[in-house]
Amino acid sequence: MTTDTTIPATTVTTADLGPVRAGFDAVAAGDLAGFAAVFHPDATWNHRNDDRLGGVKQGVDAIVAFLAESMELTAGTLRPVPESFMPDSAGHVAVLTRISASRPDGRTFDDTQILLFRIQDGRVCAVDQFVGDPSAVTEFWA
């Protein structure tokens, strides 16, 4: 007789979703400390676009600075709204996200993006951000 010691997929999926949802909730509340708390200290965030915010942010401080700059440039109007969470029960959560914002000079954007989170030990260790309309996003952040 064999005993199955694997964790049911629903348990893993729930655990993986926790830090991702908490991060979105923290951003919606403007809580940078709460946002930082969901990341491993050496986490990375790769904003995959050729704009002023593009490239890899290494470490939680750089990730928080990236978000803070985004919020500052948009005078607090940045709104990342998750539309669908797609966990794979193996530490990855893809999130279809609608991101909108406006700049004080009148520029606006509303873009559907994919954020791919990698979770380890209940915290985010990596995010890959894929933008839907690279040209529009580049123009918005210029």
C-alpha positions as CSV (number, residue, x, y, z in Angstrom):
1,M,0.0,0.0,0.0
2,T,1.3,3.4,-1.0
3,T,0.5,6.6,0.8
4,D,0.1,9.7,-1.4
5,T,1.9,12.6,0.3
6,T,1.5,15.1,-2.5
7,I,-0.4,18.3,-1.8
8,P,-3.7,18.5,-3.6
9,A,-3.6,21.0,-6.6
10,T,-6.3,23.1,-5.1
11,T,-4.2,23.7,-2.0
12,V,-1.2,24.7,-4.0
13,T,-3.2,26.9,-6.3
14,T,-4.8,28.7,-3.3
15,A,-1.3,29.3,-1.8
16,D,0.1,30.6,-5.0
17,L,-2.8,33.0,-5.5
18,G,-2.5,34.5,-2.0
19,P,0.6,36.7,-2.5
20,V,-0.5,37.7,-6.0
21,R,-4.0,38.8,-4.9
22,A,-2.4,40.6,-1.8
23,G,-0.1,42.5,-4.1
24,F,-2.9,43.7,-6.3
25,D,-4.9,44.7,-3.2
26,A,-2.0,46.6,-1.8
27,V,-1.5,48.6,-5.1
28,A,-5.2,49.4,-5.2
29,A,-5.0,50.8,-1.6
30,G,-1.7,52.7,-2.3
31,D,0.0,50.6,0.3
32,L,3.7,50.3,-0.8
33,A,4.7,48.5,2.4
34,G,2.0,45.9,1.8
35,F,3.1,45.5,-1.8
36,A,6.7,45.0,-0.8
37,A,5.7,42.4,1.8
38,V,4.6,39.9,-0.9
39,F,8.0,39.7,-2.5
40,H,11.2,37.8,-1.7
41,P,14.0,40.4,-0.9
42,D,15.9,39.3,-4.1
43,A,12.8,39.1,-6.4
44,T,12.9,40.4,-9.9
45,W,10.4,42.3,-12.1
46,N,10.9,42.4,-15.8
47,H,8.8,45.1,-17.5
48,R,9.2,43.8,-21.1
49,N,8.9,47.0,-23.1
50,D,11.3,49.6,-24.5
51,D,10.2,52.6,-22.4
52,R,11.6,54.6,-19.5
53,L,10.4,51.9,-17.0
54,G,11.5,49.0,-19.1
55,G,13.9,46.3,-18.1
56,V,14.6,44.1,-15.1
57,K,14.2,45.5,-11.6
58,Q,16.4,43.4,-9.2
59,G,15.4,43.3,-5.5
60,V,12.3,44.4,-3.7
61,D,13.6,47.9,-3.2
62,A,14.0,48.3,-7.0
63,I,10.5,46.8,-7.6
64,V,8.9,49.2,-5.1
65,A,10.8,52.1,-6.6
66,F,9.4,51.1,-10.1
67,L,5.9,51.1,-8.8
68,A,6.4,54.3,-6.8
69,E,7.7,56.1,-10.0
70,S,4.8,54.8,-12.0
71,M,2.3,56.1,-9.4
72,E,4.1,59.4,-9.2
73,L,4.2,59.9,-13.0
74,T,0.5,59.2,-13.1
75,A,-0.4,61.4,-10.1
76,G,-1.9,58.3,-8.4
77,T,-4.2,57.3,-11.3
78,L,-2.4,54.0,-12.1
79,R,-5.0,51.2,-12.0
80,P,-3.8,47.6,-12.5
81,V,-7.1,45.6,-12.4
82,P,-6.7,41.8,-12.6
83,E,-9.3,40.3,-14.9
84,S,-8.3,36.6,-14.7
85,F,-6.0,34.6,-12.5
86,M,-4.5,31.5,-14.1
87,P,-2.5,29.4,-11.7
88,D,-0.7,26.2,-12.8
89,S,-0.4,24.6,-9.4
90,A,3.4,24.6,-9.8
91,G,4.3,28.0,-8.5
92,H,3.2,30.1,-11.5
93,V,0.3,32.5,-11.8
94,A,-0.5,34.3,-15.1
95,V,-2.8,37.3,-14.6
96,L,-4.7,38.9,-17.4
97,T,-4.5,42.5,-16.2
98,R,-6.1,45.7,-17.5
99,I,-3.8,48.6,-16.7
100,S,-5.0,52.2,-17.1
101,A,-3.7,55.6,-16.1
102,S,-3.5,59.2,-17.0
103,R,-0.6,61.7,-16.9
104,P,-1.0,65.3,-15.7
105,D,-0.2,66.5,-19.3
106,G,-3.4,64.7,-20.6
107,R,-1.8,61.4,-21.9
108,T,-3.8,58.3,-21.1
109,F,-3.5,54.6,-21.7
110,D,-5.7,51.6,-21.2
111,D,-3.8,48.4,-22.0
112,T,-4.4,44.7,-21.5
113,Q,-1.3,43.0,-20.2
114,I,-0.1,39.6,-18.9
115,L,1.7,39.5,-15.6
116,L,3.4,36.1,-15.0
117,F,4.2,35.6,-11.4
118,R,6.6,32.9,-10.0
119,I,5.9,32.0,-6.4
120,Q,8.3,30.3,-4.0
121,D,7.7,29.7,-0.3
122,G,4.5,31.8,-0.3
123,R,6.1,34.9,-1.8
124,V,6.7,36.3,-5.2
125,C,10.2,35.7,-6.5
126,A,9.7,36.9,-10.1
127,V,7.3,38.8,-12.3
128,D,7.4,39.0,-16.1
129,Q,5.2,41.8,-17.4
130,F,4.1,41.6,-21.1
131,V,2.4,44.7,-22.5
132,G,-0.4,44.5,-25.0
133,D,0.4,47.6,-27.1
134,P,4.1,48.3,-26.8
135,S,4.1,51.5,-28.9
136,A,1.2,53.1,-26.9
137,V,2.8,52.2,-23.6
138,T,6.2,53.6,-24.7
139,E,4.5,56.8,-25.8
140,F,2.6,57.1,-22.5
141,W,5.8,56.7,-20.4
142,A,7.9,59.0,-22.6
